[in-house]
Amino acid sequence: MNIHYPHTIQNTHGETLTFLAVEKGPLGDKVLVESQVTPGSGPPMHTHLRQEEELTVVSGKMAYQILGQEPQYAFPGERVLFKRGVAHKFWNAGDEMLICKGWVAPANSIVYYLSAIYAAQNKSGKQQPEAFDGAYLMTRYATEYEMPELPFLVKKAIIPLTYFIGRLLGKYKHFTDAPAPLP
């Protein structure tokens, strides 16, 4: 996938994410991001199994939560670091647009993955991605990303079955440029 920066993606439930640039570094590439989130919106609980994510609030009020902990809040100028392997979510807890800047490192497949997730959300018109695309992405990138609040039955039976049916029906041709997952 050939990405030109800045690269902006938007979903139908209030999130706009701009990948500003990629910085090369000794520990891998770091993708610089800017996030704009409408009041009440934000990504669901998720885990970056191979990456850290840091966000600095530019304007607005960000609520964030680590799985199993109480929500916390960050205000303009405050920084929040989500460590690799730690389930987390954040959302706009204010009445104005939440704007954050930050980075994800190492970059790995994050630009492709989130671009594909946002496209699948737009296809479904909901926060949940379109079923076949979601099953493909969650299966292909299972070593990099996790949705910890999905029920066990969904993760272990419904997603694999949906992925299998999608393969049989030829639903994944638009993913031919998908980067290889990390081992």
N, C-alpha and C positions, 0 to 999 in steps of 0.2 A: 504494500500500500504506500503510495507516494503522497506524503502530507506536506503541504506548504503552510508555513507559519506566518502570521497567526492563523489558527484554525478554530473556528467557532462552531459549537454544536448547541442545540436547544431542544428541550423536550416539551411535551404538551402540558406538563404540570408545574411549570414555574421555574425551571432551572436553565440557565445559560452558562456554558463553560467555554472559556477560550484558552486554548493551548497556545501560549505566547511564543515560546521558543524551547529548544532543547540545548542544554549546556552539557558539554563533554566533561567527564571527571574521572579520576582514578578508580572510583568505585562503581562506575557506570554512568549512563546518561541520566540527567535530571531534567524533567519537563517542568517548565514554569507555567503556572495557571492563574487565571482570574475567573472567579465564580460570582455570578449574580443570581440571587435567589429571591423570589417573591415571598411576601409574608405567609407563614404557615407551611412553606414548601421546603424540601430538602431530600437528599437520598435516604433510602431505607437503611437499616442496620446491615453493615457489610464488613468484610475483612479483606485487606490486602495481605495475602500470605507472604509476599516477597518484597513489599515496598513499605516505605514510610511516607507519610503525607503531612505536610505542615501548612497551616492556613493562618494568615494574619488578617484580622478584621479591618477593613478600610472604612466602611460605614455600615450602620445598622447594628442589630443585636443578634448574635449567634448563640443558639443553644446547642449543646453537644452532649453526647452520652456514650460512655463505654458500657458494653453489655454487662448487666448486673449491678450497675452503679446508678446513682441519682443523676439527673441532668445538671449540667453546669452551664455557665454563661460567659461569653467573651464579648468585649466592647471594642470600639475603634482603638487600634494600636496594640491590642493584645494578640498573642500568638498561641496557637494550639497545635501540638504535635501528636499525631496518631501513629504509634509504633507498628511495625510490621507484625502481623499475626494477631492484632488486637481488634476485636469486633467493635465497631463504632458507627455513629450516625451524627449528622448535624442538621439543623434547620434554622430558618429565619424565625426568631422569636419576637420580632418587632413589628411595627406598623409600616415601615418603609423598606425599600429594597436593601437586602443584605449584600454587600460587596466584600469579597475576600480575595487576597492574592496569596500565592504560595507556590509549592512545588510538590512533586511526587518523585521519589528516587528509590531504586533505579527505575528508569522509565518503562523498561520491558515492553509489554503490549498495551499499556494503559490508554494511549491515544486511540488505537484501533478498537479496543474493547469498549471503552465508554462511548465512542462514536457509534458502534454497532448497537449497544444497549439503548442509547437515546433514539436511534432510528427504529428499533423494535418497540420502544414505548410509544413513539409517534404513530407507528403502524397500528398498535392496539388502542391508542387513545386513552390509556390508563398508565398508572405507575408501573404495573406489571408489564413486562415486555410481551409482545406477541408470542404465543406458546411455542411454536417451532423454533423461532429465532432464539428465544430465551433458553430453550433446551439445548440448542446447538452451542451457544456461548458458554453456558454453565458446564457443559460436558467437556468442550475443547479446552477451556481455561480453568479447569477444576484445581490445578496445581498452583494457580495464582490468585483466584478470587473465590470468596465464599459468602453465602447468604445464610448466616447462622439462625435466623428466626424462621426459616422455612421448616414446616413440619417434616419429620423423619420420613414418613410415607411419600411425601412429595419428592424429596431428594433421592430416595433409594428406589422408588418404583415409577412414579408418574413422569419425572423428568427423563430417566433412561428410556421409558416406553415411548414418550413423545419424540425424543431424539431418534429412536429406531424407526418409528413410523415416518418421520420427516425424511430420513435417508431413503426409505422405500419409495416415498412420493416425490423425490427429487427437489425437496424444499430448500436445499442449501447451496445452490449454484451461485448465489450472490455473495457467498463467502469464499470464493476461490482465491482471493488475495489475502486471506486471513494469515497473519504471521503464526509461525509455529509456537506452541505453548512451551513454557519452560519445563524441563524434566522434573 
